[in-house]
């Protein structure tokens, strides 16, 4: 039994079990904000310019929460995000959408859920009231 406790403690890397509900809250908020961003941006531009935004935001939040206290892990996490950026040729609007999804994921992943939510509200307000040029 002691061996199992040591395995669990080692695999958590200093993460306390009492923070698991907050961690799940971070992931759920990231997914919700990513999904809302996808719906609003796609409606604003009239096309399916962003896809899987909720999933991407959750994945980036998870990646951020894993690498936030370790420089070597952060370098590896940056390499993973570079693979996302090199996926395909994208328009500037698609790149902006991916950047906003990444911003949501990073903000929620480091634990700044309230600031991310407030910033999301401001960004969406600006997006809604900004006229588009064809």
Secondary structure, 3 states (H helix, E strand, C coil): CHHHHHHHHHHCCCCCHHHHHHHHHHHHHHHHHHHHHHHHHHHHHCCCCCCCHHHHHHHHHHHHHHHCCCHHHHHHHHHHHHHHHCCCCCCHHHHHHHHHHHHHHHHHHCCCHHHHHHHHHHHHHHHHHCCCCC
